[in-house]
Amino acid sequence: MMVTGWNVVFGAEHQTVEAVTCNGKPVDVREVGVIADGRRTVHAIEFPDLTLGSVTVKVRRGTRTVSESLELDSFEEGSLPDLTRCS
């Protein structure tokens, strides 16, 4: 098995993902599938290594665009060595 990084998969129901950012920097986001009879689109983002904190996901709901926070992981502070962190 080849590991290319740390992947996060999330769904967007009845909305379109416009962008994902980590600390204000764009993160490549890929549409990887559709489930729930076409109501939910599954997306994936990838980091080179384990990344803590949360990313900002900009989504379009109809004519409105909003930003949501997506928690990446909930490791206890200090339980792991210094890792990349999104805030």
N, C-alpha and C positions, 0 to 999 in steps of 0.2 A: 504494500500500500504506500502511495506517495502522498505526503501531506504538504500542501502548498501554503498553508496559513490557517488562520482561525476564522471560521465562517459563522455568520449569523443569518438565520432564515426567519422571515416574518411575513405575515399576511396583511393585505389591505382589502377590506370588504367595502364595496360600493364607493371606492375612492381611487384616485390615481396618484401614485408616488411621483412627485416632481423632482426631488433632490434629497440626498442624505449628506450631512456634514459632520465632521469630527473636529471640534475646536475651530469651527468656521471654515475648514478646508473640505472641499468636495471628496466624497467617497463614492467609488464606482458602485452602482447598484444594478443588478440584473434581474429581469423577470424570468423566473424558472418554472412557472407552471400556473395552472388555474384549477381551483377545486370548488366544492360546494355548488355544483351545477352552474359554474361560471360566475358566481357572486364574489369569490375571493381570489385575488391574484397573489401568488407567492413570490417573494423577492429574496435575493441573497446579497449580502455584502461580505467582503473578505478583507482581513487584516493580515499582515505578515506574521503576527504573533498574538498571543492572548492580549486583549485590550479591555481595560476596565472603564467604568463610568457609563455615560449614555451618549447616544448620537441624536442629532436633530433630524427629524424626517419631515420634509415639507410635502403635504398632500393636498390634492384638489378634490373638493367635495362639491360637485355641481359647479356653480360659478364662484365659489369661495375657496381661497387657499389658506391653509392653516399650518402651523408648525406643531409637531408632537415630539415628545421626548421618548426615546426607546432605550430602556435600561439594557446594558450589555451583559453585565454579570454582577453578582452580589457577594464576591469574596470579601471577607473581613479585612479592613485596613490593617496592613502590617503582616498579614498571613502569607503573603507572597513577596518575592523580590520586586524591585522597581520594574514596573511594566508601563507600557504605553497607556495613557489615560485620555479619554474624551470627556469633556465637561459640558 
